[in-house]
Amino acid sequence: MTHIDNRGFGMARARYRDDLPLLADRLFLMDGGMETTLIFHEGIDLPHFAAIDLMRRQRGREALRAYYARFLELARERRTGFVMDAPSWRASADWAAPLGLTQEELGWLNRSSIGLMSRLRERFETPATPIVLSGVVGPRGDGYTPGAQMTAREAADYHAWQIGIFADTSADMVSAYTLNYVEEAIGVALAAREAGLPSAISFTLETDGRLPSGQALAKAIEQVDEATDAAPVYFMINCAHPTHFEHILAGGGAFLDRIRGLRANASMRSHAELDSAPDLDDGNPEELGRQYRDLRGHLRRLNVVGGCCGTDFRHVEQICFACQSVDAA
């Protein structure tokens, strides 16, 4: 495997780990649907939907730098913060063999992805645009269906390997995306706490606003908090369209104040429809921006915003414009 520059890996560079600026009220942007953008717009092959594969080659690392740079430039131009998520959603231990890697090699790619982001932070960060580096973990199995479910302790033990790698780098936090049952979420939160990293837990929802396991979102958040002494610094929703869950948020409840982040899909399709679709449904960027603006009426703490499947720079730009228009008003 090609040698990768390892500058910027050390814990000393984790400048926000103990004081995450995104826990204030200011707006923080994220990127869009990385994998769908790279596959459908850039024509890049991602085996097993794993963007971490790009870290294996110089050309792939250049593609990642170019991808992040556009969003970072937007954040700097609009004077927002930015949460830079590592391309490691599908880079936990079980994915090494399908990607043709040893676990040691996959660990090196996880570590190297934080190094790449650290150098981008040096280039783009300003006092008006603080940049938080987040090591990303995904579900052990499929992102859309629970499949074989672990206990919370089994999940903590499984995810501890990848989270431990992030804890020894300049990552400020760990974000877990597309979790579809509560025990895995509890396990990730426990593993992050044991590694000394702040965590954000993001659930994916079906068209009825429930987790793929069938559990209500409010109950899932409450169960994670009860089992971990509220270890996650906040919760998120990702890989679902606003029309799938807006009715859940409209019902109110204390759990809404635990939700700070949102990475919605561009498409209103269900997970099953997205999984079988041969094309990319990129929806309507302006409409999605308006939907984020409206959701902030229910989610008073929502300040970390980006996109998921089907979204790209256009969507995040419109989300930024819409959210800033509310803040200005």
C-alpha positions in Angstrom: 0.0 0.0 0.0 1.3 3.5 -0.9 3.0 5.3 2.0 0.8 8.0 3.5 2.2 11.1 5.2 1.4 10.8 8.9 1.8 14.4 10.0 -0.9 15.8 12.2 -2.0 12.5 13.8 -1.2 13.3 17.4 -3.6 14.0 20.2 -2.1 17.4 20.7 -3.9 18.5 17.6 -7.3 17.6 19.0 -7.9 21.3 19.8 -11.7 21.1 20.5 -12.0 17.8 22.2 -12.7 19.3 25.6 -14.7 22.3 24.5 -16.7 21.6 21.4 -17.7 24.9 19.9 -20.7 23.3 18.1 -22.4 23.0 21.5 -23.1 26.7 21.3 -25.9 28.2 19.2 -23.9 29.2 16.1 -24.4 27.4 12.8 -22.1 24.5 11.8 -22.2 23.1 8.3 -21.2 19.6 7.2 -20.7 18.1 3.8 -23.4 16.3 1.7 -23.8 12.7 0.6 -20.1 11.9 0.1 -20.5 8.4 -1.3 -23.4 9.2 -3.7 -21.6 12.4 -4.9 -18.4 10.5 -5.6 -20.1 7.6 -7.3 -22.8 9.4 -9.4 -21.2 12.8 -10.0 -17.5 12.1 -10.0 -17.7 8.6 -11.5 -15.5 7.1 -8.8 -15.9 3.5 -7.9 -16.4 2.9 -4.1 -16.3 -0.9 -3.4 -19.0 -1.7 -0.8 -19.9 2.0 -0.6 -16.7 2.5 1.3 -15.1 6.0 0.8 -12.2 4.9 3.0 -10.9 3.0 0.0 -9.9 6.3 -1.6 -7.2 6.7 1.1 -5.2 3.8 -0.4 -4.0 5.8 -3.4 -2.7 9.3 -4.1 -5.4 10.0 -6.7 -8.1 9.0 -4.2 -6.7 11.2 -1.5 -6.7 14.1 -4.0 -10.4 13.4 -4.8 -11.2 13.6 -1.1 -9.3 16.8 -0.6 -11.1 18.4 -3.5 -14.4 17.1 -2.2 -14.0 18.6 1.3 -12.5 21.9 0.0 -15.6 23.1 -1.7 -17.7 22.8 1.5 -14.9 24.3 3.6 -14.8 27.3 1.2 -18.6 27.7 1.7 -18.3 27.7 5.5 -15.5 30.2 5.4 -17.4 32.4 2.9 -20.6 32.3 5.0 -18.6 32.6 8.3 -20.1 29.4 9.8 -18.4 26.6 11.7 -17.7 23.3 10.0 -17.8 19.7 11.2 -15.5 17.7 8.9 -16.5 14.0 9.0 -13.9 11.4 8.2 -14.6 9.1 5.1 -14.7 6.1 7.5 -18.5 5.2 7.8 -17.7 1.8 6.3 -14.3 1.2 7.9 -14.9 -0.8 11.1 -13.2 -4.1 11.6 -15.6 -6.4 9.8 -15.1 -4.4 6.5 -11.4 -5.1 6.2 -11.8 -8.5 4.5 -14.5 -7.4 1.9 -12.2 -4.5 1.0 -9.2 -6.8 0.6 -7.3 -5.4 3.6 -5.9 -6.7 6.8 -7.3 -5.1 9.9 -4.0 -3.4 10.4 -4.1 -1.8 7.0 -7.7 -0.6 7.6 -6.6 0.8 10.9 -3.9 2.8 9.1 -6.4 4.2 6.6 -8.7 5.3 9.5 -5.8 7.0 11.1 -4.6 8.6 7.8 -8.0 10.0 7.1 -7.8 12.1 10.2 -4.4 13.2 9.2 -5.7 14.4 5.8 -8.5 16.3 7.5 -6.1 17.9 10.0 -4.1 19.3 7.2 -7.2 20.7 5.6 -8.1 22.3 8.9 -4.8 24.1 8.9 -5.5 25.5 5.5 -9.1 26.6 6.0 -9.8 27.4 9.6 -10.3 31.0 10.7 -11.5 32.6 13.9 -15.0 32.9 12.3 -14.9 29.3 11.0 -13.9 26.8 13.7 -13.5 23.4 12.2 -14.3 20.3 14.3 -12.7 17.0 13.2 -15.0 14.0 13.6 -14.1 10.3 13.3 -17.1 8.6 11.8 -18.4 5.1 12.5 -21.2 3.3 10.9 -23.3 0.3 11.7 -21.6 -3.0 11.9 -23.9 -4.4 9.3 -26.3 -2.9 6.8 -27.3 0.7 7.2 -30.9 0.2 6.4 -31.9 -3.0 8.2 -30.9 -4.1 11.7 -30.1 -7.7 10.7 -28.2 -9.6 13.3 -28.3 -7.4 16.4 -25.7 -7.1 19.1 -26.1 -6.4 22.8 -25.0 -3.0 23.9 -21.8 -4.6 25.4 -21.1 -6.5 22.2 -21.5 -3.3 20.2 -19.2 -1.4 22.6 -16.5 -4.1 22.2 -16.8 -4.2 18.5 -16.7 -0.4 17.9 -13.9 0.1 20.5 -11.3 -0.8 17.9 -12.1 2.0 15.4 -13.0 4.5 18.1 -9.7 3.8 19.9 -7.8 4.7 16.7 -9.6 8.0 16.5 -8.9 8.7 20.2 -5.2 8.6 19.4 -5.4 11.2 16.6 -6.4 14.8 16.3 -10.1 13.9 16.0 -12.1 16.1 18.4 -15.1 13.7 18.5 -16.7 10.6 17.1 -20.0 10.6 15.1 -22.0 7.4 14.5 -24.3 7.6 11.5 -27.2 5.5 10.2 -27.6 3.5 13.4 -30.9 1.5 13.1 -31.3 -0.1 16.5 -30.7 1.2 20.0 -28.3 -1.4 21.4 -25.7 -0.5 18.8 -26.1 3.2 19.6 -25.6 2.5 23.3 -22.5 0.5 22.5 -21.0 3.3 20.4 -21.7 5.8 23.1 -20.1 3.6 25.8 -17.0 2.9 23.6 -16.5 6.6 22.9 -16.8 7.5 26.6 -14.3 4.8 27.5 -11.9 6.1 24.9 -12.3 9.7 26.2 -14.0 11.0 23.0 -17.3 13.1 22.9 -19.8 11.3 20.7 -22.8 12.2 18.5 -25.3 9.5 17.8 -27.4 9.6 14.6 -30.3 7.4 13.9 -31.8 6.7 10.5 -35.6 6.6 10.2 -38.1 4.9 8.0 -40.9 6.7 6.2 -43.1 6.4 9.3 -40.5 8.3 11.4 -39.5 5.2 13.4 -36.1 3.4 13.5 -35.9 0.4 11.1 -36.1 -1.7 14.3 -39.6 -0.3 14.8 -38.8 1.7 17.9 -40.0 5.3 18.2 -37.2 8.0 18.0 -38.1 9.5 21.3 -37.8 6.2 23.1 -34.5 5.4 21.4 -33.0 8.7 22.5 -34.3 8.2 26.0 -33.0 4.6 26.2 -29.5 5.7 25.1 -29.4 8.5 27.6 -30.6 6.2 30.4 -28.1 3.5 29.6 -25.1 5.8 29.3 -25.9 8.6 31.8 -26.5 10.9 28.7 -23.0 10.2 27.3 -23.6 11.5 23.8 -23.1 15.2 23.5 -26.1 15.3 21.1 -28.2 13.2 18.8 -28.8 13.5 15.0 -31.1 12.2 12.3 -29.6 11.1 9.0 -30.4 9.2 5.8 -34.1 10.1 5.9 -36.1 12.8 4.1 -37.8 15.5 6.2 -41.2 14.4 5.1 -40.5 11.0 6.8 -40.1 12.5 10.3 -41.5 16.0 10.5 -44.8 14.7 12.0 -42.8 13.1 14.8 -41.1 16.4 15.6 -44.3 18.3 15.5 -45.6 16.2 18.3 -43.1 17.8 20.7 -41.3 16.3 23.7 -38.2 16.8 25.8 -36.2 14.5 23.4 -36.2 17.3 20.8 -33.7 19.3 22.8 -31.2 16.4 22.5 -31.2 16.7 18.7 -28.6 19.1 17.3 -27.7 17.6 14.0 -29.4 16.7 10.7 -28.2 15.1 7.5 -31.3 14.4 5.5 -31.6 12.6 2.2 -32.4 14.5 -1.0 -35.0 11.9 -2.0 -38.4 11.1 -0.5 -37.9 7.5 -1.5 -37.9 4.8 1.2 -34.8 2.9 2.1 -35.9 -0.1 0.1 -36.5 2.1 -2.9 -33.2 3.8 -2.6 -31.4 0.4 -2.2 -32.9 -0.9 -5.4 -32.8 2.3 -7.5 -30.4 2.3 -10.5 -30.4 6.2 -10.6 -29.7 9.0 -8.2 -32.7 11.0 -7.0 -31.3 14.4 -6.1 -34.6 16.0 -5.2 -34.9 19.8 -5.1 -32.1 21.6 -3.3 -34.1 24.8 -2.7 -37.0 22.9 -1.3 -34.7 20.9 1.0 -33.3 24.1 2.3 -36.8 25.4 3.1 -37.6 22.2 4.9 -34.5 22.5 7.1 -35.6 26.1 7.9 -39.0 24.9 8.9 -37.7 22.0 11.0 -35.8 24.5 13.1 -39.2 25.6 14.3 -39.4 22.3 16.1 -35.8 21.6 16.8 -34.7 24.8 18.7 -31.2 23.4 19.2 -30.6 22.3 15.6 -27.3 24.0 14.5 -25.3 21.2 12.9 -26.5 20.7 9.3 -25.5 18.9 6.2 -26.8 16.3 3.8 -26.9 12.5 3.2 -27.7 10.3 0.2 -28.4 12.2 -3.0 -27.3 15.6 -1.6 -24.3 17.5 -2.9 -22.8 21.0 -2.6 -26.0 22.6 -4.1 -28.1 21.2 -1.3 -25.8 22.2 1.5 -25.5 25.7 0.1 -29.3 26.0 0.1 -29.5 24.6 3.6 -26.9 27.2 4.7 -28.8 30.1 3.0 -32.1 29.0 4.5 -30.8 28.5 8.0 -28.9 31.8 8.0 -32.0 33.6 6.8 -33.8 32.5 9.9 -30.9 33.5 12.2 -30.8 36.9 10.5 -34.5 37.4 11.1 
